[in-house]
């Protein structure tokens, strides 16, 4: 059966993430093999996998505001700090609350 539609959680991933998933599957989930392939340590690969799992989880949460999901993804990709993401999300929620009053 061919996939005719890409799931939302997958379409939000970067090519680099999809390549990592492909390598992960090809190595039968061996993090040691992935570490050798990428020339990094096992803990580095474990951290990468954990972040990828978090990205997928965020992308699956369609009930959450799209802006908040985007800010969380920026933090996961280390484009902004976690503290900055928290501040942005808090201010955003405060603004939305005051607009609804």
C-alpha positions, 0 to 999 in steps of 0.5 A: 500500500502506497502512502498517498498523504504524508502525516502532519507529524512527518511533514513538519520534520526537516530533511535532516530528521527524516534522514536520521529516521531512515538511518535508524531504521536501516540499522535496526534501531542500533544507536551504536551503529548510528553513532559510528555512521555519524562519527559521534558518541552514543550519548550524542545519538541518544540526545538526538533521538530524544529531541526527535521524539519530542518534535514528533510529539509536539507535531502530533499535538494538533490541539495546541496553538500552532504558534506555541508549537513553533516556538517549542520546535525552535527551542528543540532545534536550539535556535532559541534557548529554552528560557527564551521559549518559555518567556515568549510562550508566557507573554503570548498566552498573556496577550491572548488572555487579555485580548479575550477579556 
